[in-house]
Amino acid sequence: MSLADTARSMGKAFRSYGRTLGIAAALTFGTQALAAAPAAPVDAPVVAASESAAPAAAAAEAAPATATVADKGSYTPMAPTPGKGQPVDKGWTFQDQYSPVGEQGLWMHDVILMPIIVAISIFVLILLVVVAARFNKRANPVASKTSHNTLIEVVWTLVPVLILVVIAVPSIRLLAQQYEPAPKGAVTVKVTGYQWYWGYTYPDNGGFEVISNMLTEEEALKKGEPGHLAVDNRMVVPVGEPIRIQTIGSDVIHAFAVPSLWFKLDAVPGRINEKVLFIKEPGVYYGQCSELCGARHGYMPIAVEALPRDKFEAWVKTQPGGTVGPAAPAVVTPAAAPAAAAPEAAASEAPAA
């Protein structure tokens, strides 16, 4: 074979090899182009997901803070109403009553006891006047020698018995009403008497204790409250539902007494006494320790603040460790879940490309 033939053969081989390389290159770059084409739209959801995830994450971070503020609650002390739940100027009878037991007791005093007392007093006064006028020595020089009178003796025996029965029936009913056991689910407040202040513990609401001391007269007047009765921390209870009051003394015998609620219960060291308190209207009701307990016995005032249930729960939340019902469930923002899932979906699709 001549040199020219050899050159032509080598040229054909190089051209064939070049065409093969061109086809291979075209196939390679074409495949990469096809693979790269769907990859471009994938970037857009990733960016969109990250952009939507930012406000969702911010909302998720803000949600617990909002829940915490709501859990703390808010409470503004109720202003007392003049003449309600407190002594009044020139008052000479019982305070107005704001509990069912108090209304029953006041009714018994006004309708049963006072008429009987007044009638007996007038009757005895008339007898004294008649006896003094008709049976003195000048009007009746010869004294009567009557030894007995059956009719009079029967009358003065039966009439007092009937009077006692009339008094006893409502008295026993009122006494039983005061010591009815608290129903299940009633709010419990444990009242502890100290020398010379009060402590109020709420075992159903986290077990926190509120210490109550008397305000000075100047501080009380600034707050618009009666002097010698205002305190720094009141006993706050829900209105319109039974409250289980338990009393105990930490040192000597005290007595927890609120006249406008017809409530009085001794606080004895080493012994828990219990009664039910039911307050019909919202308000502030004042009382005092009613058992001589030492030098500052007269400086142990009581202030009971009755609030609607929602405001009572708001007050509980302001107390350290105060709880109301079960813990609130965690807040989940619906938009946050898809936003968080989008990057995961994009990441799972990327290797497939």
C-alpha positions as semicolon CSV with decimal commas, in nm:
position;residue;x (nm);y (nm);z (nm)
1;M;0,000;0,000;0,000
2;S;0,131;0,338;-0,096
3;L;0,174;0,625;0,144
4;A;-0,122;0,807;-0,010
5;D;-0,353;0,510;0,047
6;T;-0,239;0,487;0,408
7;A;-0,311;0,856;0,464
8;R;-0,658;0,825;0,314
9;S;-0,736;0,524;0,536
10;M;-0,622;0,710;0,848
11;G;-0,832;1,015;0,750
12;K;-1,144;0,801;0,716
13;A;-1,074;0,644;1,056
14;F;-1,031;0,986;1,221
15;R;-1,353;1,115;1,060
16;S;-1,543;0,807;1,179
17;Y;-1,398;0,848;1,527
18;G;-1,491;1,218;1,527
19;R;-1,850;1,142;1,429
20;T;-1,868;0,887;1,711
21;L;-1,735;1,141;1,961
22;G;-1,983;1,402;1,834
23;I;-2,278;1,168;1,872
24;A;-2,162;1,069;2,220
25;A;-2,116;1,433;2,318
26;A;-2,457;1,523;2,181
27;L;-2,620;1,240;2,372
28;T;-2,436;1,335;2,692
29;F;-2,518;1,706;2,680
30;G;-2,874;1,635;2,571
31;T;-2,931;1,409;2,871
32;Q;-2,787;1,671;3,106
33;A;-3,008;1,936;2,950
34;L;-3,315;1,718;2,992
35;A;-3,218;1,645;3,352
36;A;-3,152;2,011;3,423
37;A;-3,481;2,132;3,274
38;P;-3,721;2,013;3,554
39;A;-3,473;2,110;3,822
40;A;-3,534;2,481;3,768
41;P;-3,897;2,485;3,896
42;V;-3,792;2,295;4,212
43;D;-3,595;2,594;4,336
44;A;-3,904;2,817;4,338
45;P;-4,104;2,613;4,592
46;V;-3,798;2,592;4,814
47;V;-3,767;2,969;4,818
48;A;-4,140;3,011;4,864
49;A;-4,139;2,756;5,142
50;S;-3,857;2,930;5,321
51;E;-4,033;3,263;5,281
52;S;-4,362;3,125;5,416
53;A;-4,180;2,939;5,691
54;A;-4,036;3,262;5,829
55;P;-4,369;3,420;5,935
56;A;-4,496;3,080;6,046
57;A;-4,190;3,033;6,266
58;A;-4,233;3,386;6,399
59;A;-4,599;3,311;6,475
60;A;-4,501;2,987;6,646
61;E;-4,249;3,175;6,860
62;A;-4,500;3,447;6,942
63;A;-4,777;3,201;7,033
64;P;-4,618;3,070;7,357
65;A;-4,544;3,425;7,468
66;T;-4,909;3,520;7,415
67;A;-5,027;3,211;7,600
68;T;-4,796;3,291;7,890
69;V;-4,934;3,643;7,921
70;A;-5,290;3,507;7,907
71;D;-5,211;3,243;8,167
72;K;-5,091;3,508;8,411
73;G;-5,433;3,672;8,404
74;S;-5,520;4,023;8,515
75;Y;-5,690;4,144;8,830
76;T;-5,807;4,482;8,954
77;P;-5,931;4,498;9,315
78;M;-6,302;4,575;9,340
79;A;-6,396;4,907;9,495
80;P;-6,623;4,867;9,800
81;T;-6,978;5,000;9,787
82;P;-7,054;5,246;10,070
83;G;-7,298;5,093;10,317
84;K;-7,266;4,742;10,170
85;G;-7,083;4,477;10,366
86;Q;-6,960;4,727;10,625
87;P;-7,086;4,925;10,926
88;V;-7,285;5,240;10,857
89;D;-7,290;5,565;11,049
90;K;-7,546;5,561;11,333
91;G;-7,640;5,202;11,253
92;W;-7,817;5,025;11,539
93;T;-7,934;4,695;11,394
94;F;-7,795;4,412;11,183
95;Q;-7,617;4,486;10,858
96;D;-7,793;4,397;10,534
97;Q;-7,738;4,031;10,454
98;Y;-7,590;3,890;10,132
99;S;-7,603;3,516;10,195
100;P;-7,902;3,276;10,211
101;V;-7,822;3,189;10,572
102;G;-7,797;3,558;10,658
103;E;-8,131;3,634;10,496
104;Q;-8,291;3,348;10,689
105;G;-8,134;3,463;11,015
106;L;-8,236;3,825;10,960
107;W;-8,592;3,716;10,874
108;M;-8,612;3,512;11,193
109;H;-8,488;3,805;11,398
110;D;-8,724;4,060;11,241
111;V;-9,037;3,846;11,197
112;I;-9,027;3,602;11,489
113;L;-8,792;3,707;11,768
114;M;-8,848;4,083;11,777
115;P;-9,233;4,066;11,778
116;I;-9,226;3,805;12,055
117;I;-8,972;4,005;12,256
118;V;-9,170;4,328;12,216
119;A;-9,502;4,159;12,301
120;I;-9,364;3,993;12,616
121;S;-9,193;4,315;12,727
122;I;-9,513;4,517;12,684
123;F;-9,720;4,248;12,860
124;V;-9,483;4,238;13,158
125;L;-9,477;4,618;13,174
126;I;-9,859;4,628;13,179
127;L;-9,867;4,368;13,458
128;L;-9,622;4,572;13,665
129;V;-9,829;4,888;13,620
130;V;-10,155;4,707;13,709
131;V;-10,005;4,543;14,015
132;A;-9,848;4,869;14,132
133;A;-10,177;5,058;14,085
134;R;-10,431;4,808;14,215
135;F;-10,251;4,612;14,480
136;N;-10,060;4,871;14,673
137;K;-10,128;4,920;15,043
138;R;-10,336;5,233;14,996
139;A;-10,565;5,094;14,725
140;N;-10,593;4,749;14,879
141;P;-10,538;4,766;15,257
142;V;-10,653;4,405;15,306
143;A;-10,418;4,173;15,118
144;S;-10,561;3,881;14,923
145;K;-10,492;3,534;15,063
146;T;-10,537;3,347;14,733
147;S;-10,298;3,049;14,732
148;H;-10,341;2,932;14,373
149;N;-10,545;2,969;14,053
150;T;-10,559;2,667;13,826
151;L;-10,653;2,857;13,510
152;I;-10,374;3,111;13,551
153;E;-10,120;2,837;13,627
154;V;-10,219;2,641;13,314
155;V;-10,199;2,954;13,100
156;W;-9,859;3,068;13,225
157;T;-9,725;2,715;13,168
158;L;-9,867;2,648;12,821
159;V;-9,809;2,992;12,671
160;P;-9,429;2,990;12,733
161;V;-9,412;2,635;12,594
162;L;-9,591;2,744;12,276
163;I;-9,363;3,047;12,246
164;L;-9,054;2,827;12,279
165;V;-9,186;2,588;12,013
166;V;-9,250;2,878;11,774
167;I;-8,891;2,995;11,830
168;A;-8,735;2,647;11,826
169;V;-8,862;2,526;11,488
170;P;-8,701;2,799;11,272
171;S;-8,399;2,810;11,504
172;I;-8,322;2,442;11,450
173;R;-8,376;2,483;11,076
174;L;-8,139;2,782;11,068
175;L;-7,878;2,600;11,276
176;A;-7,892;2,295;11,049
177;Q;-7,867;2,514;10,740
178;Q;-7,546;2,673;10,869
179;Y;-7,374;2,337;10,911
180;E;-7,478;2,158;10,595
181;P;-7,172;1,987;10,441
182;A;-7,014;2,147;10,139
183;P;-7,108;1,986;9,806
184;K;-6,851;1,806;9,595
185;G;-6,646;2,045;9,386
186;A;-6,690;2,344;9,619
187;V;-6,395;2,583;9,633
188;T;-6,196;2,533;9,954
189;V;-6,032;2,820;10,143
190;K;-5,832;2,741;10,455
191;V;-5,831;3,037;10,694
192;T;-5,545;3,048;10,945
193;G;-5,547;3,292;11,234
194;Y;-5,210;3,432;11,340
195;Q;-5,120;3,691;11,601
196;W;-5,232;3,930;11,457
197;Y;-5,315;3,876;11,092
198;W;-5,488;3,625;10,866
199;G;-5,366;3,374;10,611
200;Y;-5,583;3,235;10,329
201;T;-5,473;2,912;10,157
202;Y;-5,633;2,780;9,836
203;P;-5,562;2,403;9,821
204;D;-5,783;2,353;9,512
205;N;-5,595;2,617;9,313
206;G;-5,230;2,532;9,363
207;G;-5,201;2,561;9,741
208;F;-5,077;2,921;9,750
209;E;-5,132;3,132;10,063
210;V;-5,234;3,498;10,081
211;I;-5,124;3,691;10,392
212;S;-5,361;3,970;10,497
213;N;-5,263;4,260;10,724
214;M;-5,455;4,571;10,824
215;L;-5,381;4,893;10,638
216;T;-5,319;5,214;10,825
217;E;-5,610;5,456;10,832
218;E;-5,429;5,688;10,590
219;E;-5,371;5,405;10,340
220;A;-5,733;5,293;10,371
221;L;-5,869;5,642;10,307
222;K;-5,646;5,679;10,000
223;K;-5,802;5,362;9,859
224;G;-6,155;5,472;9,949
225;E;-6,202;5,196;10,206
226;P;-6,323;5,212;10,568
227;G;-6,054;5,268;10,828
228;H;-5,956;4,980;11,060
229;L;-6,126;4,737;10,819
230;A;-5,920;4,766;10,499
231;V;-5,641;4,514;10,436
232;D;-5,352;4,483;10,193
233;N;-5,465;4,144;10,056
234;R;-5,828;4,033;10,058
235;M;-5,974;3,685;10,068
236;V;-6,105;3,650;9,712
237;V;-6,381;3,396;9,642
238;P;-6,626;3,324;9,359
239;V;-6,977;3,461;9,393
240;G;-7,294;3,255;9,356
241;E;-7,147;2,917;9,452
242;P;-7,078;2,733;9,779
243;I;-6,737;2,786;9,937
244;R;-6,587;2,548;10,192
245;I;-6,430;2,758;10,469
246;Q;-6,189;2,576;10,700
247;T;-6,046;2,759;11,000
248;I;-5,753;2,683;11,228
249;G;-5,542;2,886;11,470
250;S;-5,164;2,886;11,458
251;D;-5,109;3,014;11,813
252;V;-5,423;3,103;12,013
253;I;-5,797;3,090;11,949
254;H;-5,925;3,338;11,691
255;A;-6,268;3,377;11,531
256;F;-6,333;3,448;11,163
257;A;-6,648;3,664;11,152
258;V;-6,816;3,864;10,873
259;P;-7,146;4,017;10,998
260;S;-7,301;4,096;10,657
261;L;-7,261;3,730;10,554
262;W;-7,395;3,592;10,885
263;F;-7,072;3,398;10,919
264;K;-6,864;3,327;11,228
265;L;-6,634;3,032;11,292
266;D;-6,370;2,982;11,560
267;A;-6,009;2,917;11,457
268;V;-5,871;2,678;11,718
269;P;-5,507;2,557;11,724
270;G;-5,478;2,189;11,638
271;R;-5,836;2,161;11,513
272;I;-5,999;2,235;11,177
273;N;-6,353;2,374;11,184
274;E;-6,558;2,386;10,865
275;K;-6,865;2,570;10,737
276;V;-7,011;2,657;10,399
277;L;-7,022;3,016;10,281
278;F;-7,246;3,127;9,994
279;I;-7,237;3,489;9,875
280;K;-7,523;3,605;9,654
281;E;-7,384;3,931;9,514
282;P;-7,041;4,054;9,404
283;G;-6,889;4,297;9,650
284;V;-6,644;4,355;9,934
285;Y;-6,756;4,238;10,279
286;Y;-6,571;4,335;10,596
287;G;-6,535;4,163;10,931
288;Q;-6,301;4,128;11,227
289;C;-6,154;3,870;11,459
290;S;-6,425;3,806;11,718
291;E;-6,230;3,615;11,982
292;L;-5,999;3,796;12,224
293;C;-5,654;3,684;12,109
294;G;-5,402;3,922;12,260
295;A;-5,278;4,279;12,261
296;R;-5,361;4,354;11,896
297;H;-5,688;4,163;11,878
298;G;-5,865;4,477;11,755
299;Y;-5,629;4,505;11,456
300;M;-5,721;4,185;11,272
301;P;-5,975;4,298;11,012
302;I;-6,118;4,070;10,743
303;A;-6,201;4,168;10,386
304;V;-6,382;3,917;10,163
305;E;-6,404;4,004;9,794
306;A;-6,667;3,809;9,598
307;L;-6,612;3,805;9,221
308;P;-6,775;3,633;8,922
309;R;-6,612;3,302;8,833
310;D;-6,410;3,436;8,537
311;K;-6,267;3,723;8,740
312;F;-6,193;3,490;9,030
313;E;-5,995;3,263;8,797
314;A;-5,811;3,566;8,659
315;W;-5,716;3,659;9,017
316;V;-5,597;3,303;9,086
317;K;-5,366;3,322;8,785
318;T;-5,199;3,632;8,929
319;Q;-5,093;3,439;9,240
320;P;-4,760;3,251;9,253
321;G;-4,837;2,889;9,169
322;G;-5,207;2,959;9,116
323;T;-5,380;2,709;8,887
324;V;-5,729;2,683;8,743
325;G;-5,840;2,348;8,600
326;P;-5,621;2,130;8,373
327;A;-5,319;2,269;8,190
328;A;-5,397;2,432;7,856
329;P;-5,299;2,226;7,546
330;A;-5,008;2,339;7,332
331;V;-5,096;2,588;7,060
332;V;-5,032;2,457;6,704
333;T;-5,031;2,700;6,411
334;P;-5,188;2,527;6,105
335;A;-4,972;2,717;5,851
336;A;-4,649;2,608;6,017
337;A;-4,684;2,236;5,932
338;P;-4,692;2,267;5,548
339;A;-4,416;2,527;5,556
340;A;-4,191;2,296;5,754
341;A;-4,272;2,002;5,526
342;A;-4,192;2,188;5,201
343;P;-3,811;2,191;5,245
344;E;-3,820;1,822;5,332
345;A;-4,015;1,747;5,013
346;A;-3,774;1,954;4,805
347;A;-3,477;1,781;4,965
348;S;-3,626;1,439;4,895
349;E;-3,688;1,530;4,530
350;A;-3,341;1,676;4,470
351;P;-3,145;1,347;4,496
352;A;-3,395;1,182;4,261
353;A;-3,292;1,429;3,992
